């Protein structure tokens, strides 16, 4: 094959950058098989990065972070459900349960002294995703939905009306830097979890809590229900009178997702439909910018263009991709607005994931050449984009306790120490007698030794 001068110059430029671009992932429009193949290609190095970053071989604990493994499992579970690729199911099941902690509320004693509420929330969303996708339950352990519920109960118990008339703090403990902040990802995340639990369990208590969180968010500077802009944070030091206004996809995604699940649960109720559409319109305009990708490619606009996203921010648009897919599925009137944008985003990801010998993915999805970024977070984000397309093509809504009865409708009793005692109700229980698996909760205040990989 002979190259013309333009091709030679392009190849030379890539060599000078130390980036030899291979063929892209081969994603084709409206082709589920090409998406599944791309997802499998993306997932392999993602898992390799996961193992390479495990802290002393501890399942689910990555160097300098705890929640990212949870968000990776959340992404993988959605991918597994949409693609049928179960290559890493055993790994995910084991490690997702390994980090649940003694109380199965994703607040393990080893890390509890420095966790944020948003950290715990992502693990709760992973457990919720396991329930909604019908991921196999683990024998002798609480159901995935019961663990999502335990996360919710613990966080709802920390709702602080003593400052700013409500809201959840970013950090768990007053001694932590950032405790005075009440941010969108913590409160929006709790709202999202409440909405999903409401739809899954049909328990109106979760709807009431979702209403409480939404109303407080609107009364605070976090959610503007006139412009539908969502701020990043507010602070108790000035009674939550102003806000940090950085715009992040995942903040919009949590409030959008919660409103969408409630709109679906209420059979298209006008209140939640209006709220979801308001957030969606702003998010679509803001995060599909004309300047980058001609308005057709999802971008983390606060950091993507100048390559300054940190490891947390690199993953945000992957979550948003899947939550946009939820929106298209649960509010079908939005399908034609969302699905084409997800498709053009996946086609862009296909080109960006062309790094080195393993189709490594980068940060700037709108850039047709791999930008040199690599790691678990960018692989996970790309997997989210591919998964979102598989989700909307499958037209399959998240399961509820009716369609996944083995997920368990849980009885949670609050003990004297304010923690939960959980029992799982199986399909057999619905037909006859109740089988109770009571997990006694022990709160451990001090530090423990490192967990040993089992």
PEDAMO-V666155 format. One record per run of one state. SS is the DSSP state (@ for helix, = for strand, . for the rest). FROM is the first residue (numbers start at 1). TO is the last residue. If there is no record, write none. Layout:
{{SS & FROM & TO} {SS & FROM & TO}}
This chain:
{{. & 1 & 4} {@ & 5 & 16} {. & 17 & 31} {@ & 32 & 52} {. & 53 & 53} {= & 54 & 54} {@ & 55 & 57} {. & 58 & 61} {= & 62 & 62} {. & 63 & 64} {= & 65 & 65} {. & 66 & 66} {@ & 67 & 83} {. & 84 & 88} {@ & 89 & 98} {. & 99 & 111} {@ & 112 & 114} {. & 115 & 115} {= & 116 & 116} {@ & 117 & 133} {. & 134 & 143} {@ & 144 & 156} {. & 157 & 170} {= & 171 & 171} {. & 172 & 180} {= & 181 & 183} {@ & 184 & 201} {. & 202 & 203} {@ & 204 & 219} {. & 220 & 222} {= & 223 & 223} {. & 224 & 229} {= & 230 & 230} {. & 231 & 232} {= & 233 & 235} {@ & 236 & 238} {. & 239 & 242} {= & 243 & 244} {. & 245 & 248} {@ & 249 & 265} {. & 266 & 269} {@ & 270 & 287} {. & 288 & 303} {@ & 304 & 306} {. & 307 & 312} {@ & 313 & 330} {. & 331 & 331} {@ & 332 & 352} {. & 353 & 354} {= & 355 & 355} {. & 356 & 359} {= & 360 & 360} {. & 361 & 375} {@ & 376 & 394} {. & 395 & 404} {@ & 405 & 407} {. & 408 & 410} {= & 411 & 414} {. & 415 & 419} {= & 420 & 423} {. & 424 & 426} {@ & 427 & 431} {. & 432 & 438} {= & 439 & 439} {. & 440 & 454}}
